[in-house]
Amino acid sequence: LTAASDTTSDTAAAPSLSNMQLQQQQQSQSKSKSQQQRPIEYFQGPGGVMFLVMSLVETRGVDRIRNDMDDSNATITSQFGHSSQELMNLLLTGQAVSNVFDHSMVLSEELSCHGIQRRPAIGYLSILESLRYCEVGGYYKSPLFPIWVVGSTSHFSVLFGDERCLKESKSDILLEKCRRAFKKVEGGGENGFILVDKLGEVLDELDLRSKVGGDNGVQTLQAYLEVSGAGIILWDDFWKASSRLMTGSSLEMVMSSPDDLMQ
């Protein structure tokens, strides 16, 4: 009986030892997991900015970034390691384009400049616009959320507001739509005019070709808006006509009362 009792006692102790080992292993694994860095902590510690840039490049891909840029030999950092406009655009829009205007501008058969293609979640403003070195497009000025990164000569700031910051009147929306279509075929810069034969492309952007009566109507409007003998159409003249066409006036009404402006 004594021997049997001792054997039973030893057998019962074995599972207890296994349970202790299992608990120790679980505690060790739990401690190891707690010591591991969470993904966000890599960006918050030393070298975090470099990790963020590396993550952006890996996500977008080197080849796609080079295709985004106007100059495929450019870099995403500028002199002294400062952020380039391409890197800022990559951060805010996911594309490393080189400019801040809306859409793209075709300057020649060999050269086109790429800008912002759609409204981003976060906007961007630049002090360089006040110095007339560039023009920030409507997409960056009217983002999906009322938050803007502001680029100055030496640093970046962030501005934010409530939803009232993004409210626009119908006339503001119409003006921006017409301006964006006009600039898309303007050819770059601040010319303030387009070639006469480009009017059809602008009207197509605004879905106005059928409104003016097809190709014949386009030719009629070209002749009406052209600066005498210059082969160009000025922005002001185009805006006066297109704004009325987009608010219900017919081509005949526009041509019969050219001095009536949309209020």
N, C-alpha and C positions, 0 to 999 in steps of 0.2 A: 504493500500500500504506500509505503514511504517513497519507494523508487518511482512508482507510477505518478505520485503527486509531484515529484521533482521534474519529471519529464513534461508533465502538463504545464508546469510553471515556465519552463524554458521555451516551450512552444508558443505560449501566450506572449512572451516578451519579444519575440522576433518581429511581429507586425508593428509593435510600438517603435522599435528601432527604425523600421522602414518608413513609418510615418514621420519621424523626426528628420530623416534624411530628405524626404520629399518636401517638407516644410522649409528646410534650409535651402534647397534648390530653388523653390518658388521665391523665397525672400531674396536670394542672390540674383535671380532673373529680374525681379521687380526693381531692385536697386540698380541693376545695369540699365534697365529701360529709363529710369528716372534720371540717370546721368547722361543719357543721350540728348543731343540738341534737337529741339524742334526746328522745322525748316525756317520759320521766321527769325529764329535766333542767329542764323548765319548772316542775315542781312543787318542785324542790329549790332553785331560785334565788330571788332577790327577787320578792316577789309570788306565790310558789308557792301559798300558802293561798287567795288570791283565784282563781287559775287552777283550783284543785281545786273550789272552790265553783261557779264558772262551769261547769265540766265536769259537775258533778252536776246542776245546773239544766237544762243543755242535754240531758242524757241522759234525765232523768225528764220534762222538759217543764213549762213554767210552769202550764198548765191542770191537769195531773194533780197537781202539787204543791198547788195551791190546793184541789183536791177532796180531797186527803189530809187537810188541816188541818180542825180543828173550826171555826175561824174563817177564812174565805177571805180576810179582809183582814189577817191576821197576816203577819209577815215571818219569814224564816229566821235573822235575826240579832236579838238583843235589845239592851237598853240597853248603851251603851258599846261596841257592836260584838261583844259576846259571842255565842257560839253558842247558839241556841235549842234546845229539846228537839226541835223539828221537824227542824232541821238534823242533830242527832245521830242521830235515828232514820233520816233519809234516808241518812246515811253507813253505818249498821250494817245496815239492812234494805232499803233501796231505796225506802222509802215515808216521806213527810214527815208522819206522823201526829203528833198532839199529846200522846199519853200513853204510859205505859210498862206499863200493865196488859195482860192478854191479851184479844184479840178486841175487840169494840166494846160499848158500853153505850148502850142506848136510854133516854133520860131522859124524853122526851115525843115526841109525833108530830112536833114541829118540831125537836127537839134530840137529837142522838146524838154520843157521844164515841168516837173511833176509837183503838184501841190496836194492839198487836203481833199480827199475824195468824198467825204460825207461828214455829217455832224458827229463830233466826238463826244464822249461822256464828259470830259473835262476840257475847258477852253484854254486859250493861250492869247496873251497880249504882249506887245513888245514896245519898249521905249524907242526902238529904231523907227517905228512908224511915225512917231511925233517929229523925228528928225528927217522924215521923208526918204529914208533909206530902203524901206519896204512897205508893203501894204498887207496887213493881216486880213484874211478873207472872212466872209460872213459865217462860215462853218465854225471857225475858232471863236468868233465873237458871240455866237449863239449856241453854246453847247447844250447837251441834254440836261445837264445839272448846272445850277448857278455857282460854279467853281471855276476860277481862272488861275493859271500859273502866269506870273508876270515877269518877263525877262528885262533886266536893267543892264547897265554897263558892267556891273561887277558881281551881281548875285540874282537869285530868283526869289520871288515872294509868292504868296498865295492869297487871293481875294475870294470871298464867298458871300452869298446873300441868300434871300428867300426866293420863292418862285416868282415874285413880282419882277425880279431882275430880268427875267426872260420873256416877259409879256411884250408883244409887239402889236401895233395897230395893223389893220388890214392894208393900209397904204404902205407901211414899212415893209410888210411881207412881200407885197407886190413889187415894190422898188427893188428889194434885194433879189428877187427872182429874176427880174429883167436885167439887173446889173450883172448877175452871175452868168446869164446866158450870153450877154453882150461881150463880157470879158473872155468868155471861153473861146471865142473866135477872133478876139481883138488882135492877138498875136504877141502879147506881152507888153510890159511897160504901162505908162499912163497916157496913151495916145489920145483917148477920148473919141476915137472914130474907128469904123471898120470899112473895108472895101465894099463897094456896092454889091459885087457878086457874092459876098458872104451873108447878105441879108437873109437869104433862104435858110441857111444853117441856123441862124439865130431864131427865126420864126419856128423852125422845127423843134428847137429846144423848148420853146414856149407853147408848142402845139397850136400854132396860129395859122399854119399854112392853109388848112381848110377854111378857117375863119375869113381869110382874105380872098378866097375863091381859087385856091390852087396855084399852079405855076403862073397863070396869066395875072392873078392878083399880086403875086410876088413881084413880077416885072413892073406892074403899075405902081406899087408902093416904092420900088427902087427908084423909078423915075421921079416920083413925088418927093422922096426924102434926100435924093442926091444933092450935094453941094454943087452948084452950077459948074459943070465942066471939070470938076476935081476928081470924080470917080470915087468919092467917099461919102459916108453917112455919119453925121455927128451924133454923139450920145444923147445930147439934149433933144435933138429932133426925133431920134428913135424912141426915147422915153415918152415924149408927148403923144406919139402915135400909138405905141404898144400899150401904154397904160389905158388908153381909151378902148382899144380893141379888146383888152382883157377884162373890161368892166361893162361889156355889152354893146359898144358902138360898132357899127358896120364900117367897112372900108370907105364907103361913100360918105358917111357922116364925118369920118376923120378928115377926109380931104376937103369937105365943104366948110368945115369950121376949124382950121388948123390952130387957131390961137386959144381955143378952149383947153385949159389944163385941168387935170383931175385934182380936186381939192382933197 
